[in-house]
């Protein structure tokens, strides 16, 4: 198992969360932690303003937990990685990937926020799935089930170190005949192997060349450990896919990805290959995140900040982000896909962006 990224000594607590069984479970797991009442998990100035937190980023990620109540329980259509985005059981992460989009929305120093009303979240998913009926036809997302992304704003493999919310979600989808859960992870947590998903939860291990990951994937499991876990998770009953994400462009990127593909091919067995598929996601960066990274991790920006080959583009959420130039990105994506087809011909591409 990868070393735990958590050593919780401070919990910011919405009082209502502490009255719910899941909240009480989490508080009991960290009895010595200092508890600080807050009116809202969204408004904690010492965490959610970037002015004073950048230099203390990693300590906050490791030692701080926020416990709240999820207010919005709506489900959003997606159509890319999943059919729907489910209400999140968490927001934020104990890891500190330098390119992560979640902190841009919440003020950058964004440790794990866990929501105590996970029962309500599960019931919202169940009602929504019941309204959908069967998947009308196979599509790029799945052959026979509606897929719900249950980890859009965090890493559920780390959340599972803190409470049983992830176990409960896996059990929920085990009982939904027309639906699957799905989440991406960069952390190997073998506790999940005992959750008995019975093929109804898709876990997507995010991968990139190790020499880049050592710089930008801060506090995550090493890439070789993620590859080594794939067969174990397939045997445990998960549908296991990979995210090649983010694809970062630099001199020699194709050679590094070829090496990764060969390591992946050598590291998985026939059962994993038989159900294998991937998402390909090229890097999206952000000027605000770049400015904060320069204060705590400038080495990462040597890989991420390339205005010579990037252009500004407004996101669906209204933010001004940087993406690789549109005229060239398509060519680079084609090269990536050709390389993947050469090295891993059995790897179906579900989604590329």
N, C-alpha and C positions, 0 to 999 in steps of 0.2 A: 504494500500500500504506500502511496505517496505520503510524505510527511504532512501532517495537518497544517493548513495555513491559518488556523485559528488559535488564539490564546485570549479569550474574551475576558476583559476586566471591567467593561463599561456597557451598560444597556440603557439606551434611550427608549422610554416606554410610554406609549399612549395608554392611559389608565384603563380604557375599555378593553384593550388587548389582554391585560393581565387578569381579567375576570373570566376569560374563555379557557376551555380545557387545553387547547394547543398553546396558548400563552403561558399557562401555568406549567405545562411540560417544559417549555423552553427556560423559564425562570428557574425551575428546579434543577436544570442541568448546569446552571452557572450560579450556585447559591452565594458565592463570594463576590460576584460582580456588583459594582456600584450601579444603582438604579436612578436614573434621572427622568422625572416625569416631563412629558412634552405634550403640547396641544395637538400637534400634527407631525406625522413622520415625514411630511413633505417640507417642513419649515423648521429646520434646526440650524441656526446661523453658523455655529462653529463647525458644522459638517458641510453644509450646502452652499457656503460662499467660498469662492476659490482664493480669496485674497490672502488668507492666512494658513491655508491647509496644504499647499502643494509640497512644501518641504517635509511635512509630517505624514505624507500620503500613506506610506507602507505601514507605519505604526497604527494609523486609524483603521486600515483594512484588516489588520491582524487582530486588533484588540477590541473593536467596537461593534456592537450589534444594535439594530433598531427594531423594535417590536411594535407593530401597528395593526390596524384593521383596514382591509381592502374595501374601499367605498364603491368603486365602479365595478360591476360584475358583468358588463356587456362583452360579447364576443365579436371580433372583427374578422371580415373576410380577408384572406391573404392571397392565395392562388399561386404562390411561388414555392416556398419551402413546405408549406402546409396549406390546407384549405381554410383553416380558421386560426386566429390567435386567441387563445383562452385567457381568462383573467389570470394574472400572475400570482403565484403563491409567494413570490419574493421579488425584490427589486434591489439591484446592486450586487456586489460580489466581493469576496475576500481576496480574490486575485487582482492583479493590476496590469492587465494587458494595455500597452501604451496606445493602442488604436481604438479602444473600446468606445462605442457610441453612447452607451447608457449614461456615463457621467456628464456628457454634454447637456443632458436634459435636467440634471439634478444638482449641478454645481460642483462637479468634478470629484471631490473627496467623498465617494459614495460607497460606504461599507454595506454589508448585507442588511436589508430590511426584510424581516419575515412577517407575514400576515397571519394573525391568529385565527381568522374566520375561514379556515380552509374547508370546513364542511359546507359553507355557503358557496364557495368556489366550485366544489365538486358537484353540488346540486345544480348550479348554473350550467355546467358542462353537460350533465346528464339530460336536463330539459332540452338543451339545444340539440344534442345528438338525436333525441327522440323525435324532434320536429323534422329532421333531415330525411329520415327513412334511409333506404339503401343508397349507396353510391351509384348513380345512374350508369356509369361506364368507367372502365379503367382510364386513368390519365397520368400525366407526368408525376403526380404526387404519390399516387398509390394505385394498386391494381383493384382493390375491392373495398376500401374503407375510407371514411372521412378522417382526415388527419388534423389533429389539434396540436399546435405548438404550445407547450405548457411551460416553457422556460425562456421566453423572449427576453427578459430583463435581468437574468442572472444565470448562475450555473448550479443546476439542481444536484449535481454530484457533491458539491460542497455543502449546499443546504442540508443534505441528508446527514451530515455530521452533527447537526444541531437539533433536529426534530424529525418526526415521522411523516411530515407532509408529503414527501416524495413517495414513500412507501404507500401512503393512502391513495395518491394519484395513480400509481401503477396498478393498484388493486381496483380502482375505479374503472380503468379502461379494460381490465381483464373481464369485467362484467358488461361491457358495451359491445354488442355484436357487430355494430356498423361503424365503429370508431377506433382510432388509435391515438395514443399520445406520442409526442415527439419532443426531444430537446437535444441541444448541442452541449458538449462538455469539453473541457481541457484538463479535467482532474480525474484520476483513476481512483475510484472509491469501491473496493471489493464488497462492501456491505450491500451494494445494490444487487449483487449476484444472488442474494437470498430472497428477492422480492417476487419471484415467480410470475414474470410478465406474460408468459404463454403467448408470445408473438404479438401482443397488443400494445407494446411500447417500443418506439424506435429511438435508439440512442445514436447520436451523430458525433463521432470523435473528430474534433477539429485538428487538422494537420498542416504543417508547413515545414520547409527545410530547417533542420535543427540549428544550424549556425545563425539563422535569423531569429528563430524562436528563443534562443538563449538570451537575446537582447530585448525583444519586444513582448514576449509572453512571460511576464514577470509573475513569479510565485505559482506557476502552473506545474503539472506533471511533465517530465521530459517527453519529447515526441516519441522516442523509442518505447517508453513505458505505455503510451497510449496505443501504439501499434500492437504491443505485446498483449494488451488487454482484450483485443477484438475477439479472438477465438473464445476466451472465457465468457464473454458476454453473449456470444452466439449460443454457446452450450447452455447458458442459463436461461435461454428463451427470449432474449431480446432480438429484435430486428436491428442489425448494426450497419449503419452507413457511415460515410465520412464527409466532412466538410473540408475541402481544400480552401482554407480561408484564414486570413486574407492573403490573396496572391499579391506579393510586393515585388515591384520591378526594380532591377538593379543589374549591373554588369555581371553576367554569369548565372542569371536566375534559372535559365533552362537546364543547365547542367545540374544545379542543385535539386531541382524538381525531379529530374530523371533519377538521381540517386535516391530520392525519397520514394518514388514509385517502385523502384527495385527493392528497397528495404521493405516496403509494404507488401509486395508480392511474395517476398521470401518469408514474411512474418505471419501470414494467415493461411488457413487450411481450406480444403474444398467446401465445407459447409458455409464458411464465411463468403467465399467467392460466389457461391450459388445465389446468394441474396444481396450481393454487393451493389451499392449505388453511391453516387457522390453529388454534392453541390459544389460549384465553383464560384467563389465570390472574390472579386478583385477589391483591393483596398479603397476605402473611402476615408478621407481624413478631414480635419476641421481646423480652421485657423485658431479658434479659441483653445482647443485642446493642445495644439502645437505650442502656444504660448505658455500654457501650464507645464507641459512636458519639459520645456527648456529649463524649468526651475528645479525639477526633481530627477529627470532622466534624459538629458540632452543627447546621449548616445543613440537613443531610439529614434530621434528625429533625423539622424543621418540616413536612416532607412526609409522613414515615412514621409518626410517633407521634401518633395521634388517638384517645385513649381515650374521647372523647365519642361516637365512632361505631364503636369496636372493642370486642370482648369476648374474654375468655380462653377458650382451648380446648386440650385436651391432644392432642398430635399422636400419630400411630401410633408414633413413636419414643419417646413418653413425655415430651416436652417441653411446657412451658406456653407456648403461642404466643398471639399476638393476631391475630384475624381480624375483618373487618368483621361487624357484628352480623347474625346469621342472618336475622332477619325482614326486614332491609333489603337485605342483599346480593343476594338473589334478584331484587328489584326493580331494583337497579342493574345487575345482569347482564342482565336483560331489556332495559333501556334501551340498554346497550352493544351487544347483539346486533341490536336494531332499527336502531341507527345504522350498524353495520357493513353490514347488509343494504341499507340505503339507498345507501351510498356504494360498496360493493364487492359487488355482488350475485353475482358469480362466486366469491366467497371462501367455500368450505365450512368450517364449524366442526367440527373433529374432536373437540374436547374443551374443556370449559369448567368452570372451578372457581373 
